[in-house]
Amino acid sequence: MSGHRDLIVAAAARHAVPAIYPFRFFATAGGLIAYGADGVDLHSRAASYVDRILKGEKPADLPVQAPTKYKLVINLKTAKALGLEAPPTLLALADEVVE
């Protein structure tokens, strides 16, 4: 999906579909909204697991962790092209607004 993001975003725009994507780079490529786990946080937490394993802990003994940080990115240019207006409360919650 990531490798074809430009095609996916273009198809959504061509058909005027207000789509929500899982990664920031979809919104910066012209998608309406991206909402998903914070990749930097995921990698940081994975690094701590690698450290624990290298110190001797068994991988099977480590608990599975769910993401704890999420990012919301809104593309206002795309919203305007779709005839949508983002409410101020939603914009206030966004981690990033693309204009």
Secondary structure as GFF3:
##gff-version 3
##sequence-region A 1 99
A	DSSP	three_ten_helix	2	4	.	.	.	ID=ss1
A	DSSP	alpha_helix	5	14	.	.	.	ID=ss2
A	DSSP	beta_strand	20	21	.	.	.	ID=ss3
A	DSSP	alpha_helix	24	28	.	.	.	ID=ss4
A	DSSP	beta_strand	33	37	.	.	.	ID=ss5
A	DSSP	alpha_helix	39	54	.	.	.	ID=ss6
A	DSSP	three_ten_helix	59	61	.	.	.	ID=ss7
A	DSSP	beta_strand	70	75	.	.	.	ID=ss8
A	DSSP	alpha_helix	76	81	.	.	.	ID=ss9
A	DSSP	alpha_helix	88	93	.	.	.	ID=ss10
A	DSSP	beta_strand	96	98	.	.	.	ID=ss11
###
